[in-house]
Amino acid sequence: MPYYCQECGYKSLKWMGRCPECGSWNSMVEEVPEKGKKFAGVSASAKKAKVLKLSEVRLEEKKRILTGIEELDLVLGGGIVPSSLILIGGDPGIGKSTLLLQVAASLFQKGLKVVYVSGEESAEQVRLRAERLGIPQDFFFLSETDLSSILITLEYLSPDLVIVDSIQTVYLPELSSSPGGVSQIRECTNLLMRFAKTNNCIVFLVGHITKGGVIAGPKVLEHLVDVVLYLEGEKETGFRILRAVKNRFGALNELGVFLMTEKGLISYSKYEDFFLSGEGGAVFCVIEGSRPLLVEVQALVSKSFLAVPRRTSVGFDPLRLSLIVAILEKKLGYRFYQQDIYLKVSGGLRITDPCADLAVAVALVSSLLEKEVPEGTLFLGELGLASEIRPVRDITLRLKEAEKKGFKRAFVPASTRPEKNLGLEVVPCKKLSEVLRECF
């Protein structure tokens, strides 16, 4: 019998303690293959498929449906596309069910027929949450985990919107594996996708998150759906960030900011202040989807009493941090080998844009020398191993966002050619040493 990794879907003919694909421990589970589905060549009932030229395909513009939640509509690319399959993941208790309950109530008020399927919570628990949020409760609710029964009920109701909370709890009785297994998730998602496409119905799926921060189950789960959303944030702050990591109908990595309140998640229009603390960090500008965001990064460098100094970062790649520290030590002579380093990106963002390199280097040197970073200054640029500053994309868009927020000066790569009619001083630099000399 084959064994499947419950984290990534890796298949093996024997049990292993650690998955060679994703590295997770004790995740290999034996799953009995489905009987009666052996491939034996071309089926006798198969028919020739219809072939078209691409130019002959008729394009029908589908009108998007607005949810009434401003930030969610932005992340989705301007609303929900009919017959789409949307997957949303996030840590436990981050607010996935709350957000989807608000979506169900909002679209129900617009006249859509809504069915909320819950496999984790009882009807009483969902009713209590709805009363706490103060939202309408007249849409259909289904407490069931058998997907066969769910699909029969949905065919009878013919809904416009279906919410399944969560995909790891529903199962097909024809499969011998337990709910949440690789086979169950794959087959259940396939059936829900077919239902969404054939019935012109919007389907939302809630996905569990693993310890590594990715949606549990095989990667085919994310390949099948049209949109993959991640709800992130720190539970203590109340702020939530909704990010689109896959979107067939809109911009990738689009980002929405929410505030968790007693009335649920509300769109946070003053998101610019959320990522700027104004406490002496270095500021850079990232582009999330189509939205430029000014973000502040703070560093704390202190003497280490350990044999191996700590290198801790929140919201920034630790390997990239080690790379920047090595450049500062080797090329510029700054001594970090006896220092603990703590780096934090404001607002709970996870930064992958290389434009943050220059700001991180400035923040590290600022803390090491105990000198403040100049106020009203923006730092944009990727660092090379020879401490050269490399160009980043959309430099003019980033500078215009900084100008709008009142920044007076910006350090940029010398090879970039931003617009000249900007209201802030643009300082082109070839090397990191030039930036540090000007600042400190």
C-alpha positions in Angstrom: 0.0 0.0 0.0 1.4 3.5 -0.8 2.1 6.1 1.9 1.3 9.7 1.4 2.8 12.8 3.2 -0.1 14.6 4.8 1.8 17.9 4.5 2.8 18.0 0.8 1.3 14.9 -0.8 4.6 13.1 -1.5 4.0 9.4 -2.3 6.2 6.5 -1.2 6.0 2.7 -1.4 7.3 2.4 2.2 6.9 4.2 5.4 9.5 6.9 6.3 9.9 8.9 9.5 10.7 12.0 7.6 9.3 13.2 4.3 12.1 13.7 1.8 10.1 16.4 -0.1 9.0 18.8 2.6 11.1 17.6 5.6 8.2 17.1 8.0 8.4 14.3 10.6 5.8 11.5 11.1 3.6 12.8 8.3 3.6 9.6 6.2 0.2 7.9 6.4 -0.8 4.7 4.6 -3.8 5.2 2.3 -5.7 2.3 0.6 -6.1 3.1 -3.1 -9.6 3.4 -4.5 -10.9 0.1 -5.9 -12.3 -0.3 -9.4 -10.4 2.7 -10.9 -7.5 1.0 -12.7 -6.5 2.6 -16.0 -6.7 0.1 -18.8 -6.3 2.2 -22.0 -8.9 4.1 -23.9 -12.4 3.7 -22.7 -15.0 2.3 -25.1 -17.4 5.1 -24.3 -14.8 7.8 -25.1 -15.7 10.3 -27.8 -13.6 12.6 -30.0 -13.1 16.0 -28.4 -14.2 19.2 -30.2 -11.2 21.1 -31.5 -11.3 24.9 -32.0 -8.9 27.6 -33.1 -8.1 30.0 -30.3 -9.3 32.9 -32.4 -12.8 31.2 -32.7 -13.3 31.2 -28.9 -16.0 33.7 -27.8 -15.0 35.9 -25.0 -17.8 36.6 -22.6 -17.1 39.3 -20.0 -18.3 38.2 -16.6 -19.5 40.9 -14.3 -17.8 40.8 -11.0 -19.8 40.6 -7.8 -18.8 43.1 -5.1 -18.8 41.7 -1.6 -19.2 45.1 0.1 -15.9 44.6 2.0 -13.6 47.1 0.3 -10.2 45.5 1.0 -11.4 42.0 0.1 -12.8 43.3 -3.3 -9.4 44.9 -3.9 -7.5 41.7 -3.2 -9.8 39.7 -5.5 -9.1 42.1 -8.3 -12.3 44.1 -8.2 -14.9 41.6 -6.8 -15.7 37.9 -7.1 -15.9 36.3 -10.6 -18.9 34.0 -10.9 -18.2 30.3 -11.0 -14.8 30.7 -9.3 -13.3 28.4 -6.7 -11.5 30.4 -3.9 -9.3 28.9 -1.2 -8.5 30.9 1.9 -6.0 29.8 4.5 -4.6 31.2 7.8 -3.6 30.3 11.3 -6.2 29.0 13.7 -8.2 31.8 15.2 -7.0 34.4 12.8 -10.5 35.2 11.5 -11.1 33.1 8.4 -14.6 32.0 9.5 -15.5 35.5 10.7 -14.5 37.0 7.3 -16.5 34.4 5.3 -19.5 34.8 7.6 -19.4 38.5 6.8 -19.2 37.7 3.1 -22.2 35.4 3.3 -24.3 38.0 5.1 -23.3 40.8 2.7 -24.0 38.8 -0.5 -27.3 37.5 1.0 -28.4 41.1 1.5 -27.7 41.7 -2.2 -30.2 39.0 -3.1 -27.9 36.0 -3.7 -28.8 32.6 -2.4 -26.1 31.6 0.1 -25.3 28.2 1.7 -22.8 28.0 4.6 -21.4 24.5 5.1 -19.7 23.9 8.4 -17.8 20.7 9.2 -16.1 22.0 12.3 -18.6 24.1 14.2 -22.2 23.3 15.2 -25.2 25.4 14.1 -25.4 26.9 17.6 -21.7 28.1 17.5 -22.2 29.8 14.1 -25.4 31.4 15.2 -23.7 32.8 18.3 -20.9 34.3 16.1 -23.4 35.8 13.7 -25.3 37.4 16.6 -22.1 38.8 18.0 -21.2 40.3 14.6 -24.7 41.7 14.2 -25.3 40.4 10.7 -28.4 38.8 9.1 -28.8 35.1 9.7 -31.4 34.1 7.1 -29.1 32.4 4.7 -29.0 28.6 4.5 -26.7 26.7 6.9 -25.6 23.0 6.5 -23.8 21.1 9.2 -22.5 18.1 7.3 -19.2 16.5 6.4 -20.3 13.9 3.9 -19.6 15.6 0.5 -22.0 13.3 -1.4 -24.9 14.5 0.8 -23.7 18.1 0.6 -23.6 18.0 -3.3 -27.1 16.5 -3.5 -28.4 19.2 -1.2 -26.6 21.9 -3.2 -28.1 20.6 -6.5 -31.5 20.9 -4.9 -31.0 24.4 -3.5 -29.1 25.8 -6.6 -27.2 28.5 -4.6 -25.1 31.4 -5.9 -22.5 31.2 -3.2 -21.3 28.2 -1.2 -18.8 28.4 1.7 -17.2 25.1 2.9 -15.5 25.4 6.3 -13.2 23.5 5.9 -12.0 21.3 3.1 -10.1 19.1 5.6 -13.3 18.1 7.3 -15.4 16.9 4.4 -15.0 13.4 2.9 -16.3 11.0 0.4 -17.5 7.7 1.8 -16.3 5.9 -1.3 -12.7 6.5 -0.3 -11.2 4.5 2.5 -8.8 7.2 3.7 -9.8 9.4 6.6 -10.9 13.0 6.2 -8.0 15.4 5.7 -6.0 12.8 3.8 -4.3 13.5 0.5 -6.8 11.4 -1.5 -9.9 12.9 0.3 -8.7 16.5 -0.2 -7.8 15.9 -3.9 -11.1 14.2 -4.8 -13.3 16.5 -2.7 -11.8 19.6 -4.3 -12.2 18.2 -7.8 -15.9 17.6 -7.2 -16.4 21.1 -5.7 -14.6 22.6 -8.7 -16.9 20.8 -11.1 -19.9 21.9 -9.2 -18.7 25.6 -9.3 -18.1 25.5 -13.0 -21.2 23.6 -14.1 -23.6 25.5 -11.9 -22.1 29.0 -12.2 -21.7 29.1 -8.5 -19.0 30.8 -6.3 -17.4 28.4 -3.9 -15.2 29.4 -1.0 -13.0 26.8 0.7 -11.3 27.2 4.1 -7.9 25.4 4.3 -6.0 24.5 7.4 -2.4 25.7 7.8 0.6 23.5 8.7 3.4 24.4 11.1 5.4 25.6 8.2 2.7 28.2 7.4 1.4 26.6 4.2 -2.0 25.2 3.4 -2.2 21.6 4.5 -2.7 18.9 1.9 -1.3 18.2 -1.6 -0.1 21.0 -3.8 -2.8 20.0 -6.3 -5.3 21.7 -3.9 -3.8 25.1 -4.7 -3.4 24.2 -8.4 -7.1 23.3 -8.8 -8.6 26.5 -7.3 -8.8 29.9 -9.1 -7.7 32.1 -6.2 -5.6 31.4 -3.1 -5.8 33.9 -0.2 -3.7 33.9 3.0 -5.0 35.7 6.1 -2.0 36.7 8.2 -1.2 38.9 11.2 -0.5 38.9 14.9 -3.5 38.0 17.0 -2.4 40.4 19.8 -2.5 43.5 17.6 -5.9 43.0 16.0 -4.6 43.8 12.5 -5.0 41.3 9.8 -3.4 41.2 6.3 -5.1 39.4 3.4 -2.7 38.4 0.6 -3.5 36.9 -2.8 -0.7 34.4 -3.6 -2.6 33.1 -6.7 -5.3 34.9 -8.7 -6.4 34.0 -12.2 -8.6 37.1 -12.3 -6.4 39.8 -10.9 -3.0 41.0 -9.7 -0.7 38.6 -7.8 0.4 39.4 -4.2 -2.4 42.0 -3.9 -2.7 43.0 -0.2 -5.6 44.1 2.0 -5.5 45.4 5.5 -8.2 44.7 8.1 -8.8 45.5 11.7 -10.4 42.9 14.0 -13.2 44.4 16.1 -16.2 43.2 18.1 -18.2 43.6 14.9 -15.8 41.4 12.9 -13.1 42.4 10.3 -13.4 45.9 9.0 -11.4 47.4 6.1 -8.6 49.6 7.5 -8.3 52.6 5.2 -5.4 54.2 7.0 -3.1 51.3 6.2 -0.2 53.6 5.5 0.2 54.5 9.2 0.1 50.8 10.1 3.5 50.0 8.5 5.2 53.2 9.7 6.0 53.4 13.4 8.2 56.5 13.3 10.6 55.2 15.9 13.9 55.5 14.2 13.8 52.7 11.7 14.8 52.7 8.0 11.9 53.1 5.5 11.6 51.5 2.1 8.8 51.0 -0.4 7.4 47.6 -1.5 4.9 46.9 -4.2 2.2 44.4 -3.2 0.2 43.7 -6.3 -0.7 47.1 -7.6 -0.3 48.9 -4.3 2.9 50.6 -3.2 3.4 50.4 0.6 5.9 52.4 2.7 7.3 50.0 5.3 9.7 50.5 8.2 12.3 48.1 9.3 14.0 48.2 12.7 17.2 46.6 13.9 18.6 46.0 17.4 22.3 45.1 17.6 23.7 44.3 21.1 26.7 42.5 22.5 26.4 38.8 22.6 27.4 36.5 25.5 26.9 33.4 23.5 29.4 31.2 21.6 27.2 31.7 18.5 25.6 35.1 18.3 21.8 35.2 17.5 20.5 36.3 14.1 16.7 36.7 14.6 14.4 38.3 12.1 10.6 38.8 11.9 9.1 39.4 8.5 12.5 39.2 6.7 14.4 36.2 5.3 17.0 35.1 7.9 19.4 33.9 5.1 19.2 37.2 3.4 19.9 38.9 6.7 23.0 36.8 7.1 24.1 37.8 3.6 23.7 41.5 4.3 25.7 41.2 7.6 28.5 39.4 5.7 28.6 42.2 3.1 28.8 44.8 5.9 31.6 42.9 7.6 33.7 41.9 4.6 33.4 45.0 2.4 32.9 47.8 4.8 34.6 46.6 8.0 31.7 46.7 10.4 32.1 44.2 13.2 29.0 42.1 13.9 30.6 38.8 14.8 30.3 39.4 18.5 26.8 41.0 18.3 23.3 39.6 18.6 21.1 40.9 15.8 17.3 41.3 16.0 15.4 42.6 12.9 11.7 43.4 12.7 9.5 44.6 9.8 6.6 46.7 11.1 3.0 45.6 10.7 3.6 41.9 10.5 4.5 42.0 6.8 6.7 39.2 5.3 9.0 40.9 2.9 10.4 39.1 -0.2 11.1 42.2 -2.3 14.9 42.7 -2.8 14.4 46.5 -2.6 14.5 46.1 1.3 18.2 45.2 1.3 19.5 48.8 1.5 17.1 49.8 4.3 18.1 46.7 6.3 21.8 47.5 6.0 21.2 51.1 7.1 19.1 50.0 10.1 21.8 47.5 11.1 24.6 50.1 11.0 22.4 52.7 12.7 21.9 50.3 15.7 25.6 49.3 15.7 26.9 52.9 15.8 24.0 54.1 17.9 23.2 56.9 15.5 19.7 57.7 14.3 18.5 57.2 10.7 17.8 60.6 9.0 14.1 61.4 9.2 12.1 61.7 6.0 14.5 59.5 4.1 13.7 56.6 1.8 16.1 53.7 1.0 15.6 51.7 -2.2 18.0 49.1 -3.7 19.1 45.6 -3.8 22.6 44.8 -2.5 25.1 42.8 -4.5 27.9 40.7 -2.9 30.5 43.5 -3.8 28.3 46.0 -1.8 27.0 47.5 -5.1 23.4 48.8 -5.2 21.4 47.2 -7.9 18.2 48.6 -9.5 14.7 47.6 -8.5 11.5 47.7 -10.7 9.0 50.6 -10.7 11.3 53.0 -9.0 9.2 56.0 -10.1 6.0 54.6 -8.6 7.8 54.0 -5.3 9.2 57.5 -5.2 5.9 59.1 -6.0 4.4 57.2 -3.0 7.1 58.5 -0.7 6.6 62.1 -2.0 2.9 61.8 -1.3 3.7 60.8 2.3 6.0 63.8 2.8 9.5 62.2 2.4 12.2 64.7 1.5 15.1 62.5 0.3 15.6 59.1 -1.3 18.7 57.0 -1.9 18.3 55.0 -5.1 20.6 52.9 -7.3 22.8 55.0 -9.7 21.7 53.0 -12.7 18.0 53.9 -12.4 16.4 56.8 -14.2 13.4 58.1 -12.2 11.3 61.1 -13.3 12.9 64.4 -12.7 9.8 66.4 -11.7 9.6 64.9 -8.2 9.1 66.8 -5.0 11.9 65.0 -3.1 15.6 64.9 -3.5 16.8 61.8 -5.3 20.4 60.7 -4.4 21.8 58.1 -6.8 24.5 55.9 -5.3 26.6 53.1 -6.7 28.0 51.6 -3.5 26.6 51.0 0.0 29.5 52.9 1.5 28.2 56.1 -0.2 24.8 55.8 1.5 26.3 55.1 4.9 28.7 58.0 4.5 25.8 60.4 3.8 23.7 59.1 6.6 26.2 58.6 9.4 
